[in-house]
Amino acid sequence: MRLSSAVTVGLLAAPLALAAPVTAPGTVTVTVTAQPTTVISEKIVYTVTVTGSCLAPTTHTTAPTSVSATTTSSALNTNPYPTSTLTGSDTQALNDLAVATGKRYLGTAADIPGPELSDVGYMTLLNNSHMFGQLTPANYMKYEYTEPQRGVFNYTGGDVILDVAEANGQLVRCHNLVWYNQLPYWLTSQTWDNATLISIMTNHITNLVSHWGTRCYCWDVVNEALNDNGTYRSDIWYNTIGPAYLPIAFAAAAAAAPPSVKLYYNDYNIENPGAKSTAAQELIASIKAQGIRIDGAGLQSHFIIGETPSQSSQMANMAAFAALGVEVAQTELDVRSPTLPPTVAQQKQQELDFHSSVAACVMTEACVGTTLWDFDDTYSWIPSTFPGQGWGDPWFEPAGTDTLVKKIAYDGIVDALLGQNVTTS
């Protein structure tokens, strides 16, 4: 018989040639040749044909060589659920409530195209503009997908989520143009001189921003350029071009973008006062001082239950960015449990943590909206990046796809949007 088996490996530049034969379960040793069929998150999925007598399909997995703090995975997660699950009871739709407070949106990231497209329950909620007024492509506008070969652009994946959003009347935060991660092999496999890399970077920015134009509400122009201590991250852009790559990137984006498209700097661990937040503010101020357009600060807001900054701390931090003359947004909000399954106490704390975060945006005029980094644990990036952790989103699917259930965290978000305190006993 012939069987097809999925082999998942880290990002590679060429078709996979396994160094050693693969042994199918219990029977025959076979040799495999594989060709890539698709890319999911940070992994390339290869479909291989195994010839021989086999008892069952085998999946061989190698972890990606690097893991991002901002990557949604389309792999189905099977983390353990709590024995006692506190479910949400509020019925108000989140985006409707957010708009009623004066915000532009409450939205979500989605890693489509992917298995989500066949999850009827997931897609029904994603398509509900009363619930989500904005979408962010978690992966398919990133460099490795949009410019897989130098000067050859692929807009197919990004068009999928844009088409979905436009059919629903939802805004799109386009994400992202310049990042240290998820870069194509042609870019990272050789050394570039300063002038050439600047040309490559600005050409990439110009093509994407020009192509999608006003279909994007905004762009995350540069993503995660700073270390937690406020210094510049060592990466291909900084190491070759130096800190000038940031104003150069924003200048290129501004030249290509229609005036209505907002240009953001986006990062994690800049949600409360500290060295990294101060450095991000100084970066924005420096770009503006050079007469280059930068319109927003994206505060990713990947938090941990019980370690989430207080509402007052987040508000003070947002005010510091707003004082620079830019808008702010919570761009990737989730609140993960450091242990699984989460206890009842952790679930209640998660409700409080979502509440304090969303309430900070509600109470800050310059904060235009909040984006969840996906809304359903089934497709969360967390378990693959932080093994043993998860439960970070407001919904879960206890019986598999099409069975979305609100957590009590949902009630915390609703209470924040209504200007109410959490009522959990």
C-alpha positions in Angstrom: 0.0 0.0 0.0 1.0 3.7 -0.3 0.5 6.1 2.5 1.0 9.8 2.8 2.6 11.1 6.0 3.2 14.7 7.1 6.8 15.5 8.0 7.2 18.8 9.7 10.6 20.5 9.9 12.2 23.8 10.6 12.3 26.4 7.9 14.5 25.1 5.0 15.5 26.7 1.7 15.3 23.6 -0.4 13.3 20.4 -0.8 13.9 18.0 2.1 16.2 15.0 1.6 16.2 12.8 4.7 19.7 11.8 5.7 18.5 8.3 6.9 15.7 6.0 5.9 12.4 6.4 7.8 11.0 3.2 9.5 7.3 2.9 9.1 5.6 1.4 12.2 6.5 -2.1 12.8 7.3 -3.3 9.3 9.5 -2.0 6.6 12.4 0.4 6.2 11.8 2.9 3.4 13.6 5.8 1.7 11.8 9.1 1.5 12.0 12.0 -0.9 9.9 15.0 -0.1 8.7 18.2 -1.7 7.3 21.1 0.2 3.5 21.5 -0.2 2.6 24.4 2.2 3.9 26.5 5.0 2.2 26.8 8.3 3.4 29.3 10.8 7.1 28.8 11.3 7.1 25.3 9.9 7.1 24.0 6.4 4.9 20.9 5.9 6.2 18.3 3.5 4.0 15.6 2.1 6.0 12.5 1.5 5.0 9.2 -0.1 6.2 6.1 1.8 6.2 2.9 -0.3 5.9 -0.4 1.6 3.6 -2.2 4.0 2.7 0.1 6.9 0.5 -0.3 9.9 -0.2 3.4 10.4 0.9 6.9 9.3 3.9 8.3 11.1 4.5 12.0 11.8 8.1 13.1 12.3 8.5 16.6 13.8 11.5 18.8 14.3 11.0 22.0 16.1 11.7 25.3 14.3 15.1 26.7 14.7 13.7 30.0 16.1 10.5 30.9 17.8 8.8 34.3 17.7 7.0 36.0 20.5 4.3 37.0 17.9 3.5 34.0 15.8 0.1 32.3 15.7 0.2 28.6 14.9 -2.4 26.9 12.8 -1.7 23.6 14.4 -4.5 22.3 16.5 -3.7 22.5 20.2 -4.7 19.7 22.6 -3.7 21.1 26.0 -5.6 19.8 29.0 -8.7 21.7 30.0 -9.6 22.5 33.6 -11.7 20.1 35.5 -13.8 23.1 36.7 -14.2 25.6 33.8 -15.6 29.0 34.6 -17.5 30.0 31.4 -18.6 33.4 30.4 -22.2 34.6 30.7 -22.2 38.0 29.0 -23.8 38.1 25.6 -22.9 41.6 24.4 -20.7 41.7 21.2 -17.2 43.0 21.8 -16.7 45.3 18.8 -20.1 46.9 19.2 -19.2 47.7 22.8 -15.8 49.0 21.9 -17.2 51.3 19.2 -19.8 52.6 21.6 -17.0 53.7 23.9 -15.4 55.7 21.1 -12.8 53.2 20.0 -12.2 52.3 16.4 -12.5 48.6 16.9 -12.0 45.5 19.0 -10.4 42.9 16.8 -8.5 39.6 16.5 -5.6 38.1 14.7 -6.2 35.0 12.5 -3.7 32.7 10.8 -5.6 32.2 7.6 -5.4 30.6 5.1 -5.1 27.6 7.4 -7.3 24.9 9.0 -9.4 27.6 10.6 -11.1 28.1 7.2 -12.8 24.7 7.6 -13.8 25.3 11.3 -17.3 26.5 10.9 -17.7 27.7 14.4 -14.4 29.6 14.3 -15.2 31.2 10.9 -18.7 32.1 11.9 -17.4 34.1 14.9 -14.5 35.6 12.9 -16.9 36.8 10.2 -19.1 38.5 12.9 -18.3 42.2 12.6 -20.4 42.9 15.8 -17.8 40.8 17.6 -14.6 41.7 15.7 -14.3 45.0 13.8 -10.7 44.4 12.8 -8.5 41.5 11.7 -4.7 41.0 11.7 -3.0 38.5 9.5 -0.9 36.5 12.0 1.6 35.3 9.4 0.8 35.7 5.7 2.0 39.3 5.2 5.4 38.5 6.7 8.6 38.6 4.6 9.1 34.9 4.0 5.6 34.7 2.5 5.4 37.9 0.6 8.9 37.9 -1.0 10.0 34.3 -1.2 12.5 35.1 -3.9 14.3 38.4 -4.3 12.1 40.7 -6.2 9.4 38.1 -6.6 6.3 39.0 -4.6 3.4 36.8 -3.5 0.3 38.5 -2.2 -2.0 35.4 -2.2 -2.0 34.7 1.5 -2.4 38.3 2.5 -5.3 38.6 0.1 -7.2 35.9 1.8 -7.6 37.7 5.1 -8.2 41.0 3.3 -11.0 39.5 1.3 -12.6 38.1 4.4 -12.4 41.4 6.2 -13.7 43.4 3.4 -16.7 41.1 2.9 -17.5 41.7 6.6 -16.7 45.4 6.7 -13.8 44.9 9.1 -10.6 46.9 9.3 -7.2 45.2 8.7 -4.0 45.9 10.7 -1.4 44.8 8.1 1.5 43.0 9.8 4.5 43.4 9.2 7.1 44.9 7.0 10.5 44.7 8.7 11.2 42.1 11.4 14.2 40.0 12.5 12.3 36.7 12.2 10.5 34.7 9.5 12.8 36.0 6.8 13.3 34.1 3.5 16.4 32.0 3.1 17.7 34.0 0.1 17.9 37.0 2.5 19.5 35.4 5.5 21.9 33.0 3.7 24.4 35.6 2.6 26.1 38.7 3.7 24.9 42.1 2.2 26.6 45.4 2.2 24.8 48.4 3.6 23.6 50.0 0.4 22.3 46.7 -1.1 20.4 45.7 2.1 18.8 49.2 2.3 17.7 48.8 -1.3 16.3 45.3 -0.6 14.4 46.5 2.5 13.0 49.7 0.9 11.9 47.7 -2.2 10.1 45.2 -0.1 8.3 48.0 1.9 7.4 49.9 -1.2 5.9 46.9 -3.0 3.8 45.7 -0.1 2.5 49.1 1.0 1.8 50.2 -2.6 0.1 46.9 -3.6 -2.3 46.8 -0.7 -2.8 50.5 -0.3 -5.9 51.6 1.6 -7.0 48.0 2.1 -4.8 48.3 5.2 -6.0 50.5 8.1 -2.4 50.6 9.2 1.0 48.8 8.9 3.4 47.5 11.6 6.4 49.0 9.7 9.1 47.8 12.1 8.4 45.0 14.6 10.4 44.1 17.7 13.6 46.1 17.1 14.5 46.4 20.8 15.9 44.2 23.5 14.2 44.2 26.9 17.0 46.4 28.3 16.2 49.1 25.7 19.2 48.4 23.4 18.9 47.6 19.8 18.3 44.0 18.9 21.2 42.4 17.0 19.8 41.2 13.7 20.4 41.4 9.9 19.0 44.9 9.7 20.8 46.5 12.7 24.0 44.6 12.1 24.3 45.7 8.5 22.6 49.1 8.3 22.8 50.2 11.9 20.0 52.1 13.8 19.3 54.2 10.7 17.4 51.2 9.3 14.3 52.3 11.3 13.9 55.9 10.0 14.8 54.6 6.6 12.0 52.0 6.8 9.4 54.5 8.0 10.5 57.0 5.3 10.0 54.3 2.7 6.6 53.3 4.1 5.5 57.0 4.3 6.5 57.5 0.7 4.4 54.6 -0.5 1.4 54.8 1.9 -1.8 56.7 1.2 -2.2 59.4 3.9 -5.0 57.5 5.6 -2.9 54.4 6.3 -1.3 54.6 9.7 2.3 53.6 10.3 3.2 51.9 13.5 6.2 50.7 15.5 5.2 47.4 17.3 6.8 45.6 20.2 6.3 43.5 23.3 7.2 44.3 26.9 6.6 48.0 26.2 3.1 47.9 27.9 4.2 49.4 31.2 6.9 51.9 32.2 10.5 50.6 32.0 13.7 50.6 30.0 12.2 49.1 26.9 9.1 51.3 26.9 11.4 54.4 27.3 13.6 53.2 24.5 10.6 52.8 22.2 9.4 56.3 23.1 12.8 57.7 22.3 12.8 55.8 19.0 9.5 57.3 18.0 10.5 60.8 19.1 13.7 60.5 17.1 11.9 59.4 13.9 9.4 62.3 14.3 12.3 64.7 14.9 13.7 63.8 11.5 10.4 64.8 9.9 9.5 61.3 9.1 5.9 60.1 9.5 5.2 57.6 12.3 1.6 57.5 13.5 1.3 54.8 16.2 2.8 52.6 18.9 1.7 49.0 18.9 1.7 47.5 22.4 1.6 43.8 21.9 0.4 42.9 25.4 1.4 39.2 25.7 0.7 38.8 29.4 0.8 36.0 32.0 -1.9 35.4 34.5 -1.1 37.2 37.7 1.8 39.1 36.2 -0.2 41.5 34.0 0.6 45.2 34.5 -2.1 47.0 36.5 -4.6 49.2 34.7 -3.1 52.3 36.1 0.4 51.3 35.0 -0.8 50.5 31.5 -2.6 53.9 31.3 0.4 55.8 32.5 2.5 54.1 29.8 0.0 54.8 27.1 -0.1 58.4 28.1 3.7 58.6 27.7 3.4 57.4 24.1 0.4 59.6 23.4 2.4 62.7 24.6 4.7 62.1 21.5 1.7 62.8 19.2 1.0 59.2 18.2 -2.0 56.9 18.7 -1.6 53.7 20.6 -3.1 50.3 20.2 -3.1 46.9 22.0 -2.1 44.8 19.1 -1.6 41.2 20.3 -3.4 40.7 23.6 -3.5 37.4 25.3 -3.1 36.3 28.9 -1.6 32.8 29.2 -1.6 30.4 32.1 1.9 29.5 33.3 0.7 26.0 34.3 -1.9 23.7 32.8 -4.7 23.0 33.4 -5.4 26.4 35.0 -6.9 26.4 38.5 -10.2 28.1 39.3 -8.2 30.9 40.9 -6.1 31.3 37.8 -9.2 31.5 35.6 -10.6 34.3 37.9 -7.3 36.1 37.8 -7.3 35.9 34.0 -10.7 37.6 34.0 -9.2 40.4 36.1 -6.1 40.6 33.8 -8.1 40.9 30.6 -10.3 43.5 32.3 -7.4 45.7 33.5 -5.8 45.6 30.1 -8.9 46.4 28.0 -10.0 49.0 30.6 -6.6 50.8 30.2 -7.4 51.3 26.5 -11.0 52.3 27.1 -9.8 54.9 29.6 -7.1 56.3 27.3 -8.3 58.6 24.5 -5.3 57.9 22.3 -5.8 54.2 22.4 -7.7 53.3 19.2 -8.5 49.7 19.9 -7.5 46.3 21.2 -6.6 43.2 19.1 -6.6 39.7 20.5 -3.8 37.5 19.3 -6.4 35.0 18.1 -9.5 34.4 20.1 -9.6 30.6 20.3 -7.1 28.4 22.2 -7.4 25.8 19.5 -5.2 27.9 17.2 -3.1 29.7 19.8 0.6 30.3 19.3 1.3 29.8 23.0 1.7 26.1 23.5 4.2 25.6 20.7 6.3 28.5 22.0 5.9 28.0 25.8 5.5 24.3 26.3 3.3 23.5 29.3 1.6 26.9 29.1 -1.6 28.1 27.3 -5.2 28.9 27.9 -4.5 32.5 26.8 -7.6 33.4 24.7 -11.2 34.2 25.6 -12.7 31.2 23.9 -11.9 27.5 23.7 -13.3 24.4 22.0 -13.8 21.6 24.5 -15.2 19.1 22.1 -13.0 19.9 19.1 -13.8 22.3 16.2 -17.2 24.0 15.9 -17.8 24.0 19.7 -16.7 27.5 20.8 -17.3 28.2 24.4 -16.6 31.6 26.1 -14.4 31.6 29.2 -15.0 33.9 32.2 -12.3 36.0 30.7 -14.8 37.2 28.1 -16.9 38.7 30.9 -13.9 40.6 32.1 -13.5 42.2 28.6 -17.2 43.1 28.5 -17.1 44.6 31.9 -14.1 46.7 30.9 -15.9 47.9 27.8 -18.9 48.8 29.8 -16.8 50.7 32.4 -17.8 48.3 35.1 -15.7 46.4 37.7 -15.3 42.7 37.5 -18.2 41.1 39.4 -16.7 37.6 39.9 -17.0 36.5 43.5 
